[in-house]
């Protein structure tokens, strides 16, 4: 008998990304998925069921590109800010963090979109779009992708599930009380 895996994503975004890599292989045939993500906020739980075939495809390109601080560095910075509300200026916060830590990078790519993701199709479509764009932005095999999430746990799970990246991904977590980021997990 098929067993449906139910994953509750009340966790840090880096953990959601890693859980997606470990348990959310969305590249397999839809009939083999049997995965339900449960995301909770203070108001309600939202379930994303990955038992059907993906129908939607993201067609809008909302990637904004900014110059980096080093022509020698192959590293890139990807900021994912896809959520239903805007809060603060994530680009300025990330730039300030990078400057304070002396990180060198070739480019910054900001994926910013104000939206609510309410179904698995949209979630998969968005994760696929992000993965493809991030791979296009890479600047070679030695490129480290510095990934700053400012989004929801289900999207980070789906991105992790979609992500077979060569090279290194350095994940960062936002610390609200300090309005800054800190290094988290490395792929």
C-alpha positions as CSV (number, residue, x, y, z in Angstrom):
1,X,0.0,0.0,0.0
2,X,1.1,3.6,-0.7
3,X,2.0,5.6,2.3
4,X,1.5,9.3,2.3
5,X,4.4,11.2,3.8
6,X,3.2,14.3,5.8
7,X,5.8,16.9,6.7
8,X,5.0,19.7,9.1
9,X,7.2,22.7,8.2
10,X,7.3,24.8,11.3
11,X,11.1,25.3,11.1
12,X,13.9,27.5,9.9
13,X,14.0,28.1,6.2
14,X,17.4,26.3,5.8
15,X,16.0,23.3,7.5
16,X,13.0,23.3,5.1
17,X,15.5,23.5,2.2
18,X,17.4,20.5,3.5
19,X,14.2,18.5,4.2
20,X,13.2,19.1,0.6
21,X,16.6,17.7,-0.6
22,X,16.2,14.6,1.6
23,X,12.5,13.8,1.4
24,X,10.9,15.8,-1.4
25,X,12.1,14.4,-4.6
26,X,9.7,16.2,-6.9
27,X,11.4,15.0,-10.0
28,X,9.9,11.5,-9.7
29,X,6.6,10.6,-11.4
30,X,3.6,12.2,-9.8
31,X,2.1,8.9,-8.9
32,X,5.0,8.1,-6.7
33,X,5.1,11.3,-4.7
34,X,2.4,10.9,-2.0
35,X,3.7,13.9,-0.1
36,X,1.7,16.5,1.8
37,X,3.4,19.6,3.3
38,X,1.7,21.3,6.1
39,X,2.8,24.9,6.6
40,X,1.5,26.8,9.6
41,X,1.4,30.4,10.6
42,X,-0.4,31.9,13.5
43,X,-3.7,32.1,11.6
44,X,-4.1,28.8,9.8
45,X,-2.5,25.6,8.5
46,X,-2.0,25.3,4.7
47,X,-1.6,21.9,3.1
48,X,0.2,21.3,-0.2
49,X,-0.5,17.9,-1.7
50,X,2.0,16.6,-4.3
51,X,0.0,13.7,-5.6
52,X,-1.0,15.2,-8.9
53,X,0.9,16.3,-12.0
54,X,2.2,19.8,-12.1
55,X,-0.1,21.9,-14.3
56,X,1.2,25.5,-14.0
57,X,4.4,26.9,-15.3
58,X,5.9,30.2,-14.1
59,X,6.1,32.6,-17.1
60,X,6.9,35.9,-15.5
61,X,10.5,36.8,-15.0
62,X,10.9,38.8,-11.9
63,X,14.6,38.5,-11.3
64,X,16.4,41.7,-10.6
65,X,20.2,41.8,-11.1
66,X,22.7,44.0,-9.2
67,X,26.4,44.5,-9.6
68,X,28.6,42.8,-7.1
69,X,31.7,44.1,-5.2
70,X,34.4,42.0,-6.9
71,X,35.3,41.2,-10.5
72,X,37.5,38.4,-9.4
73,X,34.9,36.5,-7.4
74,X,32.8,33.8,-9.0
75,X,30.3,33.7,-6.1
76,X,26.8,35.0,-6.5
77,X,24.2,36.1,-4.0
78,X,20.6,35.0,-4.5
79,X,17.8,36.6,-2.4
80,X,14.4,34.9,-2.6
81,X,11.7,37.2,-1.4
82,X,8.4,35.6,-2.4
83,X,5.7,36.1,0.2
84,X,2.3,37.7,0.6
85,X,3.6,40.8,2.3
86,X,6.5,43.2,2.1
87,X,8.5,43.9,5.2
88,X,11.6,46.0,5.3
89,X,14.2,46.1,2.5
90,X,15.8,42.7,2.3
91,X,18.3,43.8,-0.4
92,X,19.7,46.5,1.9
93,X,19.8,44.1,4.8
94,X,21.7,41.4,2.8
95,X,24.1,44.0,1.4
96,X,24.9,45.3,4.8
97,X,25.5,41.8,6.1
98,X,27.9,41.0,3.2
99,X,29.8,44.2,3.7
100,X,30.2,43.7,7.4
101,X,31.5,40.1,6.8
102,X,33.8,41.2,3.9
103,X,32.2,38.7,1.5
104,X,33.1,39.1,-2.2
105,X,30.6,38.3,-4.9
106,X,30.2,38.9,-8.6
107,X,26.4,39.7,-8.7
108,X,23.3,39.8,-6.6
109,X,20.1,38.3,-8.0
110,X,16.9,39.4,-6.2
111,X,13.8,37.3,-6.8
112,X,11.1,39.5,-5.4
113,X,7.4,38.9,-5.8
114,X,4.5,39.7,-3.5
115,X,2.2,36.7,-3.7
116,X,0.4,34.0,-1.7
117,X,1.2,30.5,-2.7
118,X,-2.0,28.4,-2.1
119,X,-1.5,25.2,-4.0
120,X,1.2,22.6,-4.9
121,X,1.1,23.5,-8.6
122,X,2.1,27.1,-7.9
123,X,4.7,26.0,-5.4
124,X,6.3,23.6,-7.8
125,X,6.2,26.1,-10.6
126,X,7.9,28.8,-8.5
127,X,10.6,26.3,-7.3
128,X,11.3,25.2,-10.8
129,X,11.6,28.8,-12.0
130,X,13.9,29.7,-9.2
131,X,16.1,26.6,-9.7
132,X,16.4,27.3,-13.5
133,X,17.2,31.0,-13.0
134,X,19.8,30.3,-10.2
135,X,21.5,27.8,-12.5
136,X,21.6,30.3,-15.4
137,X,23.1,32.9,-13.0
138,X,26.0,30.7,-11.9
139,X,29.4,31.9,-13.0
140,X,31.3,28.6,-13.3
141,X,31.9,25.4,-11.4
142,X,33.7,27.1,-8.5
143,X,30.8,29.5,-7.9
144,X,29.3,29.5,-4.4
145,X,25.6,30.4,-4.3
146,X,24.9,32.5,-1.2
147,X,21.2,31.9,-0.7
148,X,19.3,34.3,1.5
149,X,15.7,33.2,1.9
150,X,13.0,35.8,2.8
151,X,10.0,33.6,1.9
152,X,7.9,30.6,3.2
153,X,9.1,27.2,4.4
154,X,7.1,25.3,1.7
155,X,8.8,27.2,-1.1
156,X,12.2,26.5,0.4
157,X,11.2,22.8,0.8
158,X,10.1,22.7,-2.9
159,X,13.3,24.5,-4.0
160,X,15.4,22.0,-2.0
161,X,13.4,19.1,-3.6
162,X,14.0,20.6,-7.1
163,X,17.6,21.4,-6.5
164,X,20.4,19.2,-7.8
165,X,23.1,21.9,-7.8
166,X,26.7,21.2,-8.6
167,X,28.9,23.2,-6.4
168,X,28.3,24.8,-3.1
169,X,25.2,26.5,-1.7
170,X,25.7,28.5,1.5
171,X,22.3,29.0,3.2
172,X,21.6,32.0,5.6
173,X,19.0,32.5,8.2
174,X,17.4,35.9,9.1
175,X,17.5,37.0,12.7
176,X,14.6,39.4,13.2
177,X,15.6,40.8,16.6
178,X,19.0,41.9,15.1
179,X,17.7,42.7,11.6
180,X,20.5,40.7,10.0
181,X,21.5,37.3,8.7
182,X,23.8,34.5,9.9
183,X,25.4,31.6,8.1
184,X,23.4,28.4,8.4
185,X,23.8,25.2,6.5
186,X,26.1,24.5,3.6
187,X,25.2,22.1,0.8
